Amino acid sequence: MAELTYRNAVAHGIAQEMRRDPNLVMLGEDIAGAGGVFKTTVGLLDEFGPERVRDTPISEQAILGAAMGAAMTGIPVIAEIMFSDFIAVCFDLLANEIAKSRYMTAGQVSIPIVVRTANGGGSRFGAQHSQSVENWVMMIPGLKVVAPSTPLDVVGLMAASVRDPDPVVFLEHKSLMADKQDVPDGEIVDELGVARVVREGSDCTIAALALMVPRALEAAARLEDQGISAEVIDVRTLVPLDTQAILGSVTKTSRLFTVEENPRLCGWGAEIASIVSDEVFWDLDGPVVRITTPHIPLPAAEALEDMAIPSVDLVTETITKRMG
Amino acid sequence: MTTQIRDEGLYDYALREPRLPEPENRDNDRLDIPIDTRLEMYETQQLLRQFEKRAYDLFMQNLVKGTSHLSLGQEAIATGFARAQRDGDYTFATYRGHAHTLARGADPGAVLAELLGRENGILKGKGGSMHLTSVEHGMMGSYAIIGAQLTIANGAAWSAQMRGSGQVAVCFFGDGTTNIGAFHEALNMAAIWRLPVVFVCENNLWMEYTPIDLITAVPNPAADRAAAYGLESIIVDGNDADAVYETAARVIDRARRGDGPSLVEAHTYREQGHSRADPAKYRPPSEVEAWKARDPIPMYHERLLRLGVPEGDLSAIQQDVARRVDEATEFAKSGAHPGEEHLMTDVWADGGSAWRN
């Protein structure tokens, strides 16, 4: 058992998999010599050497293209896109090539890659280095999407992502990097497509992802003081989506709130709201309510960014009001 | 052919000075290429030519849907490179990829069936003309978004380098590709990692409907950029299969030896429009005529006659290819339209498409 930060857990999870599979390689900007701009890859160059841990130019298309070409010819790859906002400059590779090649070739091509990227706000980086882009990738058929909220999940879901034969986008949250947790010794392998009930409750369900999970948990604690028993689900992976966990919880509590860091339109919670209203509508005692960042670019100023991203106060107040 | 002047009168490219081909280099008759190799390349060029003509005929019969981009006039490039590659080497192509797929040995019937959207197509009808792939022949895909395939070819070359397999990746693209960012990202990465990859620009002078020289900062869109990546500037007559083969063998060998990537610019001309929808009326008629007079296949035919191959041998090859293309056509037409069982398969490695439980 060792206490790991979220950022250390990234390197821990990668190292576990690179020791297991001598073919596994990684590439990205500043990942080797510098250990990553978020220090998530510290120590990997020393242990695995420059052939397996490669610094690249600022060339996001070349990074993902190299990852794809290597993966389809027998070398599994972990590729880092430094900030998830930069997915926009290599979206062709991700959306058109990596995601679709298996289908377009009737299964001739296999692309076992993990695209790691630092996602989300709270760092006062402004509109181009703070976005929550999970919906950008969730909407593309052929991509799996993972967003862990704890160090233990980082390790286990990293292993599951690396071992998955399909392309996985792995979203590491910038504002969770310093979070700490005891992580057991030995190999840790989790499973994609499995959500987790992180707090049981009976009056309403709160579905949250990544940074919104600890906020939802704190809100649930406050709601308990007000006599509202909230169940909190960490969605963990958006594709595959564990709809059964959410539907099961909603069937029990009869209310659903989603807490999403993404801007309003087409957030993952909209898809869950659609599924819930379609499949368990008659179990609901009230409308599904989405708590999201407003539909704006994220501002840089501390005061403004804190207003924009759903806070514990906002989650608590919204649920209190809508449950009233 | 009449020249249409548009009302706005600004961009009638058909009125521009024609860009004429260099004359044939007859010295290439004496290149040290065995006659058997040359006969194989004659046969391949015949196959690519007759296949593309058949594909065009099948468009006109409305049996090929969607769009399609033919390589008529550009066959010598696919032929020369494929002949210089070894089994196991990789090929990456663009949406104009029928020729490259066939040149690596894929079955013409399965390729034609794919164009017809049939179940017996090489991709079961799921990819179509622009995504032809045959991994078993080293044909690692046809990519329809300009530039991506250069970065992906790097990855295959990187993989070969790490595995020490000796494989070389050859990546084709058009002149228009040289102006997109991925081209430059890929060349830089290939150079710094000394990847065993060969980039081949098929410069047919037209970026879709626009003259490439009008929209490019340098006269030779690929070769003039080679120096920026520490590479040799290489231009080859893309309408001479022997010249292409000689250059291909040299740069592929260089890559295989571990001496890094090359960038080759092959000058050629597409004898038809950009795609099925394009009648190509925007080109100066004298330009089209001059390049048709430099058609790679009659030129190669004449060379083989000069080298002593009897006309009867060449016509026998032509007829044999014609028979194969007829058989391919029958095979393609006989295929069923793919059934519903194919719609939801092969999104994931488990064969399915489930995104939720």
Interface residues (C-beta under 8 A of the other chain):
Chain A: V25 E51 T56 P57 S59 Q61 A62 L64 G65 A66 A67 M68 G69 A70 A71 M72 T73 G74 I75 V77 D92 L93 N96 E97 S101 R102 Y103 M104 T105 A106 G107 Q108 V109 S110 P141 G142 D164 P165 D166 G193 V239 P240 L241 D242 T243 Q244 I275
Chain B: Y90 L123 K124 K126 G127 H131 T133 S134 V135 M140 G141 Y143 A144 I145 G147 A148 L150 T151 I152 A153 N154 G155 A156 A157 W158 S159 A160 M162 R163 A169 G181 A182 E185 A186 N188 M189 I192 H342 T345 D346 V347 W348 A349 G351 S353 A354 W355 R356 N357
